[in-house]
Amino acid sequence: MMETKGASKGSKILAIEDDPDVLQLYKSFLQKKGYQVISASGAKEGMSLLQSNPDTRLILLDLNLPGGMSGEDWMAWYLQQGNQAPVVVASGKGDILTITKGNNATAALTKPFHMEELQELIEVLLAEDWHDQVNVEKKTH
């Protein structure tokens, strides 16, 4: 298991997830790893939290959200805002890769997944040179 790197330790993560048990799992796991976690159970609450927490470094987004705004809609809104923080789309939906394809600011995890997978992905995305890491990986394959 990877250790949380100094650059990402204490980073603020916004988790948007409608299942309270999954949201609590995200919060407790990520807080134990040294992250600050703010959470929302719906898209509109997530929008509000992001706007009031501009220092958010990463968003963990479920696609199946209540309240008339889906995760896909939220993602479209987020990209229109010109935000730079990476988004991890975590969903059981089969079209998850279609949503993230071609967008360098996103990564996808298909539920169910191990929390260690999420931690490793977050560490890569929060690294200062994560764009270079992704580009090197693409070039070598």
Phi, psi and omega per residue, in radians:
M1 nan 2.408 -3.118
M2 -1.361 2.577 3.055
E3 -1.517 2.608 3.088
T4 -1.179 2.190 -3.103
K5 -1.330 2.675 -3.122
G6 -1.006 -0.631 -3.096
A7 -1.140 -0.523 -3.084
S8 -1.761 -0.251 -3.105
K9 -1.077 2.268 -3.133
G10 1.495 -0.058 3.130
S11 -1.095 2.555 -3.128
K12 -1.577 2.257 3.121
I13 -2.086 2.316 3.033
L14 -1.748 2.082 3.098
A15 -1.840 2.139 3.111
I16 -2.015 1.910 -3.018
E17 -2.679 2.286 -3.088
D18 -1.470 -0.344 3.129
D19 -1.453 1.986 -3.062
P20 -1.088 -0.553 3.127
D21 -1.205 -0.739 3.114
V22 -1.172 -0.724 3.128
L23 -1.070 -0.735 3.117
Q24 -1.153 -0.669 3.089
L25 -1.072 -0.823 3.087
Y26 -0.972 -0.892 -3.073
K27 -1.046 -0.882 -3.063
S28 -1.151 -0.738 3.139
F29 -1.124 -0.873 -3.069
L30 -1.199 -0.615 3.083
Q31 -1.148 -0.673 3.087
K32 -1.103 -0.477 3.122
K33 -1.496 0.028 3.043
G34 1.724 0.114 3.125
Y35 -1.573 2.645 2.944
Q36 -1.538 2.256 -3.092
V37 -2.130 2.173 2.961
I38 -1.931 2.567 -3.004
S39 -2.380 2.630 3.113
A40 -2.395 2.520 3.130
S41 -1.708 0.023 3.118
G42 -2.690 2.927 -3.059
A43 -1.110 -0.809 -3.077
K44 -1.164 -0.661 3.058
E45 -1.120 -0.682 3.084
G46 -1.090 -0.697 3.099
M47 -1.068 -0.821 -3.120
S48 -1.091 -0.786 3.132
L49 -1.108 -0.704 3.127
L50 -1.116 -0.735 -3.134
Q51 -1.160 -0.567 -3.140
S52 -1.573 -0.051 3.098
N53 -2.288 1.221 -3.075
P54 -1.147 -0.204 3.112
D55 -1.523 0.177 3.098
T56 -1.100 2.263 -3.074
R57 -1.702 -0.356 -3.084
L58 -2.759 2.565 3.098
I59 -2.064 2.327 3.040
L60 -1.901 1.982 -2.938
L61 -2.129 2.219 2.976
D62 -1.538 2.588 -3.140
L63 -1.533 -0.487 -3.081
N64 -1.636 1.550 -3.076
L65 -2.021 2.568 3.117
P66 -1.446 2.994 2.976
G67 1.623 0.233 3.041
G68 1.546 -0.063 3.093
M69 -2.201 2.012 -3.114
S70 -1.389 2.983 3.045
G71 -1.088 -0.615 3.091
E72 -1.098 -0.751 3.107
D73 -1.116 -0.712 3.135
W74 -1.084 -0.751 -3.131
M75 -1.090 -0.729 3.097
A76 -1.073 -0.771 3.090
W77 -1.050 -0.812 -3.104
Y78 -1.029 -0.807 -3.128
L79 -1.156 -0.611 3.101
Q80 -1.141 -0.455 -3.133
Q81 -1.305 -0.250 -3.131
G82 1.360 0.351 3.140
N83 -1.180 2.630 -3.078
Q84 -1.878 -0.260 -3.105
A85 -1.144 2.368 3.128
P86 -1.176 2.723 -3.139
V87 -2.124 2.266 2.992
V88 -1.786 1.985 3.099
V89 -1.558 2.045 -3.129
A90 -2.051 1.995 -3.067
S91 -2.739 2.754 3.028
G92 -1.587 -0.024 -3.134
K93 -1.172 2.435 -3.104
G94 -1.199 -0.410 -3.075
D95 -1.655 0.386 -3.074
I96 -1.036 -0.652 -3.124
L97 -1.264 -0.503 3.070
T98 -1.112 -0.661 -3.099
I99 -1.209 -0.653 -3.072
T100 -1.632 -0.239 -3.081
K101 -1.058 2.320 3.084
G102 1.415 0.009 -3.139
N103 -1.958 1.892 -3.089
N104 -1.215 -0.184 -3.127
A105 -1.615 0.093 -3.089
T106 -2.243 2.730 3.007
A107 -2.417 2.752 -3.072
A108 -2.167 2.445 2.973
L109 -2.238 2.226 3.113
T110 -1.599 2.216 3.104
K111 -1.291 2.531 -0.088
P112 -1.392 2.660 3.085
F113 -2.462 2.848 3.092
H114 -1.438 2.487 -3.129
M115 -1.080 -0.495 3.097
E116 -1.134 -0.576 3.064
E117 -1.104 -0.748 3.110
L118 -1.095 -0.790 -3.139
Q119 -1.033 -0.809 -3.122
E120 -1.104 -0.714 3.106
L121 -1.115 -0.759 3.114
I122 -1.072 -0.748 3.141
E123 -1.079 -0.702 3.097
V124 -1.135 -0.811 -3.078
L125 -1.198 -0.480 3.128
L126 -1.552 -0.149 3.080
A127 -1.112 2.503 -3.100
E128 -1.046 -0.537 -3.083
D129 -1.868 0.530 -3.034
W130 -1.082 -0.568 3.096
H131 -1.081 -0.729 3.121
D132 -1.145 -0.695 3.125
Q133 -1.066 -0.757 -3.139
V134 -1.166 -0.753 -3.134
N135 -1.119 -0.715 3.113
V136 -1.104 -0.728 3.141
E137 -1.096 -0.727 3.132
K138 -1.128 -0.697 -3.093
K139 -1.195 -0.548 -3.069
T140 -1.498 -0.135 -3.132
H141 -1.812 nan nan
